[in-house]
Amino acid sequence: MSSLHDIAEDYLRMRRALGYKLNISGWHLEKFVSYLEQIGATTVTIENAVAWATSAGTDPSYWAQRLSIARQFARHLQTIDPTCEVPPAQLLPYRAPRAIPYLYEPEEIAALMDAAGELEPPLLAANYQTLIGLLAVSGMRLGEAIHLDRGDVDVRHRLLRVIDSKFGKSREIVLHDTTMHALSEYGRLRDRRFPQPRCEAFLVSLRGTRLNMNAVHDMFARLVQVAGLKPRSPRCRPRPHDLRHAFAVRTLLEWYRDGVDVQARLPLLSTYMGHVNPASTFYYLTAAPELLQLVANRLDSNMELSLIHISEPTRQAETS
């Protein structure tokens, strides 16, 4: 039989061909297979899977995530190796509580961008002002913004091309003229700093390479402190991803205030944000009390209209 490394590579190749990216899971799986070979194991057992899953960190949710990765691989391995053991699904039962979105107020976004503007050198400041502003006005995922290439920014047609994003989906995002102007200004500053590009990335680090996700999260945490933003609860803390939540909620709020047919427009917002279906977008309704109140008011109005339509034939019958 092939080595575990060969089997793991075939497994990852097959799943990626089905549209799964498996960037983090693939990295963990490589570590798991290396661990198995290090201890002299030729297959997966429940014992060695649990031992590996719990060998790093102290967070039960992290252990459960690692065991899930090992379990998925074991299910594949068992089809070619009957001696392989598949860990039970609930062997390390733990689900981390879902974070509560931090819905940024406009002045909080402005404070973050002001804090970013104080960074040195100028390219570092421009990186984070551009990134925060882009996330706030487009609702993009952080990873999508980081993975933008120069050719994905179409100034002429005022749009961004997001290629092969989550679930393998691609889309175009139309932006306002002011946003495109800001992106163009950033591009000119970047090109003056790196007249000979080291990579195709639109947003680049001080070394001219693509921005690193972990570094962005670390810098964002610093900017949150400088801007004076405080957690609203232990589960509601400012994160870059919450700019996406804030964009969705703000859009829905404006639609409800304008009295438009939100149900009819929701598929448009879902497509714009790269969601699989409108149900994924509708999740954002739970995040804002004001939005829920507007929905409730709309439902009350519709109910009143329905009652009027129902009672009209009754009144007509009584007077006839």
Secondary structure, DSSP 8 states (H G I E B T S, - for coil): ---HHHHHHHHHHHHHHTT---HHHHHHHHHHHHHHHHTT-SS--HHHHHHHHTSS-S-HHHHHHHHHHHHHHHHHHHTT-TT-----TTSS-------------HHHHHHHHHHHHT-SSHHHHHHHHHHHHHHHHH---HHHHHT-BGGGEETTTTEEEE-S-GGG--EEEE--HHHHHHHHHHHHHHHHH-SS-SSSBSSB-TTSSB--HHHHHHHHHHHHHHHT---SBTTB---TTHHHHHHHHHHHHHHHHHT--HHHHHHHHHHHHT-SSHHHHHGGGGG-HHHHHHHHHHHHHHHHHHHHHHHHHHHHHHH-
